[in-house]
Amino acid sequence: MALIEMKNIVKDYRMGGATVHALRRVDVSIDDGEFVSIVGPSGSGKSTLMNLIGCLDRPSSGEYHLDGRKVDELPDDDLARIRNKRLGFVFQTFNLLPRTSCLRNVELPLLYSNVPRKTREAKAREMLERVGLKDRVDHNPSELSGGERQRVAIARALVNEPTIVLADEPTGNLDSKTGSEIMSIFESLNAEGKTIVLVTHEKYIADYSKRMIYLRDGMVVTPEEGTLR
């Protein structure tokens, strides 16, 4: 059985008096240890699909199984535990606390897990060193470059040792050189056995993955229909 299995996923939103069909009967299957990119133009449903995979939202209809468990039937407490323990999130806008040191930003998921302070600090330092920022632990995000901020965000995503890392346009605010450096980190994580699911609209970023899922108008399409330029 696939690690991530989605069948006939529909997601509709009400906006004013209209219904927006964000996803239309989407089927997605991702195996443990894969590195997959979800690609497509703006408005194709990429981020909506990522939010469903990450248990941040529920589908309007369809079935989602994560590691054999039917996600859409799980209570909110179980979903929160999955988000905190199984999944690591990396976002385009970094989502760091601006007046808080890198160390404290990376510690945050462990704080929610009631991990003792000394253990939190040691683990956060370890993750920051892993992404090449051991000399930046006491700096605030405003003192860092965009690439360094994204490294902090990756360290925070890894601190609970998730098996799946979800990255939504993680290089969108970075120049191409820095973006390539960030993608090298994801390549290393995948080589260690982590499942990576990445949303992007940039071909050179998608090319780092081992498989691409193409979306257009809320539907999975063929590579020819969904080719990035």
C-alpha positions as CSV (number, residue, x, y, z in Angstrom):
1,M,0.0,0.0,0.0
2,A,1.2,3.5,-0.8
3,L,2.2,5.9,2.0
4,I,-0.1,8.6,0.6
5,E,-3.2,7.3,-1.3
6,M,-5.9,9.8,-2.5
7,K,-8.9,8.7,-4.6
8,N,-11.6,10.8,-6.3
9,I,-10.6,13.9,-4.2
10,V,-12.9,16.8,-4.7
11,K,-12.4,20.2,-2.9
12,D,-15.0,23.0,-3.4
13,Y,-14.9,26.4,-1.8
14,R,-17.8,28.9,-1.5
15,M,-16.8,32.4,-2.4
16,G,-19.7,34.8,-2.1
17,G,-22.6,33.2,-4.1
18,A,-20.3,31.1,-6.3
19,T,-18.6,27.7,-5.9
20,V,-15.0,27.3,-6.8
21,H,-14.0,23.8,-7.8
22,A,-10.4,23.7,-6.6
23,L,-9.9,20.0,-7.1
24,R,-11.9,17.7,-9.4
25,R,-11.8,14.0,-8.7
26,V,-8.0,13.8,-8.2
27,D,-6.2,10.5,-7.7
28,V,-2.7,10.6,-6.2
29,S,-0.5,7.8,-5.0
30,I,3.0,8.4,-3.4
31,D,5.2,5.7,-2.0
32,D,7.3,5.8,1.1
33,G,10.7,7.4,0.3
34,E,9.6,9.1,-3.0
35,F,10.6,12.6,-4.0
36,V,7.6,14.0,-5.9
37,S,6.8,17.4,-7.3
38,I,3.3,18.7,-7.7
39,V,3.5,21.1,-10.6
40,G,1.2,23.4,-12.6
41,P,0.4,27.0,-13.2
42,S,-1.1,29.4,-10.6
43,G,-4.7,28.4,-9.8
44,S,-4.3,24.8,-10.8
45,G,-4.9,23.5,-7.3
46,K,-1.4,22.7,-6.2
47,S,-1.5,24.4,-2.8
48,T,-5.0,23.0,-2.2
49,L,-3.8,19.5,-2.8
50,M,-0.8,20.1,-0.5
51,N,-3.0,21.3,2.3
52,L,-5.1,18.1,2.0
53,I,-2.0,15.9,2.0
54,G,-0.7,17.8,5.1
55,C,-4.0,17.4,7.0
56,L,-4.4,21.1,7.1
57,D,-7.8,20.8,5.4
58,R,-10.4,18.2,4.6
59,P,-11.7,17.2,1.1
60,S,-15.3,17.9,0.1
61,S,-15.5,14.3,-1.0
62,G,-13.2,11.4,-1.8
63,E,-10.9,9.2,0.3
64,Y,-7.4,10.0,1.7
65,H,-5.4,7.2,3.3
66,L,-2.1,8.1,5.0
67,D,0.0,5.1,5.9
68,G,-3.1,3.0,5.7
69,R,-5.3,5.2,7.9
70,K,-8.4,6.9,6.5
71,V,-7.5,10.6,7.3
72,D,-10.9,12.1,6.6
73,E,-12.4,10.0,9.4
74,L,-9.8,10.9,12.1
75,P,-10.7,13.3,14.9
76,D,-9.0,16.7,15.1
77,D,-6.7,15.6,18.0
78,D,-5.3,12.7,15.9
79,L,-4.8,15.0,12.9
80,A,-2.9,17.5,15.1
81,R,-0.6,14.6,16.3
82,I,0.0,13.6,12.7
83,R,0.8,17.1,11.7
84,N,3.3,17.5,14.6
85,K,4.9,14.1,14.5
86,R,4.7,12.6,11.0
87,L,4.8,15.8,8.8
88,G,7.3,18.6,8.4
89,F,6.1,21.8,6.7
90,V,8.2,24.3,4.7
91,F,6.5,27.3,3.2
92,Q,7.5,30.0,0.6
93,T,7.2,32.8,3.1
94,F,9.2,31.0,5.8
95,N,6.6,31.7,8.6
96,L,9.3,32.4,11.2
97,L,8.6,34.5,14.3
98,P,10.4,37.8,13.5
99,R,11.6,38.8,17.0
100,T,12.7,35.3,18.1
101,S,16.1,33.7,17.6
102,C,16.7,30.9,15.1
103,L,17.1,28.6,18.0
104,R,13.7,29.4,19.5
105,N,12.0,29.3,16.1
106,V,13.4,25.8,15.5
107,E,12.4,24.7,19.0
108,L,8.7,25.6,18.5
109,P,7.4,22.2,17.4
110,L,9.1,20.5,20.3
111,L,7.5,23.0,22.7
112,Y,4.1,21.9,21.5
113,S,5.2,18.3,22.2
114,N,6.1,19.2,25.8
115,V,9.8,18.2,25.2
116,P,12.0,19.4,28.1
117,R,13.9,22.6,27.5
118,K,17.5,21.2,27.5
119,T,16.4,18.5,25.0
120,R,14.6,21.1,22.8
121,E,17.7,23.3,22.7
122,A,20.1,20.4,21.9
123,K,17.8,19.1,19.1
124,A,17.3,22.6,17.7
125,R,21.1,23.2,17.6
126,E,21.6,19.9,15.9
127,M,19.1,20.7,13.2
128,L,20.5,24.2,12.6
129,E,24.0,22.7,12.3
130,R,22.6,20.2,9.8
131,V,21.4,22.9,7.5
132,G,24.7,24.9,7.8
133,L,23.6,27.5,10.4
134,K,25.4,26.5,13.6
135,D,26.8,30.1,13.8
136,R,23.4,31.7,13.5
137,V,21.5,30.2,16.4
138,D,21.2,33.4,18.3
139,H,20.3,35.6,15.3
140,N,16.8,36.8,14.6
141,P,15.3,36.2,11.1
142,S,15.7,39.9,10.2
143,E,19.4,39.4,10.4
144,L,19.5,36.6,7.9
145,S,19.4,36.4,4.1
146,G,16.4,34.8,2.4
147,G,18.3,31.6,1.9
148,E,19.3,31.4,5.5
149,R,15.7,32.0,6.6
150,Q,14.5,29.1,4.5
151,R,17.3,26.9,6.1
152,V,15.9,27.8,9.5
153,A,12.4,26.9,8.3
154,I,13.7,23.5,7.0
155,A,15.5,22.9,10.4
156,R,12.2,23.6,12.2
157,A,10.4,21.2,9.8
158,L,12.9,18.5,10.7
159,V,13.2,18.9,14.4
160,N,10.5,16.4,15.2
161,E,12.1,13.9,12.8
162,P,9.1,13.6,10.5
163,T,8.9,10.9,7.9
164,I,7.3,13.2,5.3
165,V,8.4,16.7,4.4
166,L,5.9,18.9,2.6
167,A,7.3,22.0,0.8
168,D,5.0,24.6,-0.8
169,E,7.0,26.8,-3.2
170,P,10.1,26.6,-0.9
171,T,12.3,28.6,-3.4
172,G,9.6,31.0,-4.6
173,N,11.2,34.0,-2.7
174,L,14.8,33.1,-3.6
175,D,17.2,33.7,-6.5
176,S,18.1,30.7,-8.6
177,K,21.5,30.0,-7.0
178,T,20.1,30.1,-3.5
179,G,17.1,28.0,-4.7
180,S,19.5,25.3,-6.0
181,E,21.3,25.3,-2.6
182,I,17.9,24.7,-0.8
183,M,17.0,22.0,-3.2
184,S,20.3,20.2,-2.5
185,I,19.1,19.9,1.1
186,F,15.9,18.3,0.0
187,E,17.9,15.9,-2.1
188,S,20.0,14.9,0.9
189,L,16.9,14.4,3.0
190,N,15.4,12.1,0.4
191,A,18.6,10.2,0.1
192,E,18.3,9.5,3.9
193,G,14.9,8.0,3.3
194,K,12.5,10.9,3.9
195,T,9.5,11.2,1.6
196,I,9.5,14.7,0.0
197,V,6.4,16.3,-1.6
198,L,7.1,19.6,-3.2
199,V,4.8,22.2,-4.9
200,T,6.4,24.4,-7.6
201,H,5.6,26.1,-10.8
202,E,9.3,26.3,-11.8
203,K,10.7,23.6,-14.1
204,Y,14.3,23.7,-12.8
205,I,13.0,23.1,-9.3
206,A,10.7,20.3,-10.3
207,D,13.6,18.6,-12.1
208,Y,15.2,17.9,-8.7
209,S,12.4,15.4,-8.0
210,K,12.2,11.9,-9.2
211,R,8.5,12.1,-10.3
212,M,6.1,14.9,-11.2
213,I,2.4,15.1,-10.8
214,Y,0.9,17.6,-13.2
215,L,-2.2,19.7,-12.2
216,R,-4.3,22.0,-14.4
217,D,-7.7,23.4,-13.6
218,G,-7.9,21.2,-10.5
219,M,-7.3,18.0,-12.3
220,V,-4.4,15.6,-12.7
221,V,-3.3,15.8,-16.4
222,T,-0.6,14.1,-18.6
223,P,2.9,15.5,-18.8
224,E,2.2,16.9,-22.2
225,E,-0.8,18.8,-20.9
226,G,1.0,20.0,-17.8
227,T,4.5,20.7,-19.1
228,L,6.2,23.7,-17.3
229,R,8.0,26.4,-19.3
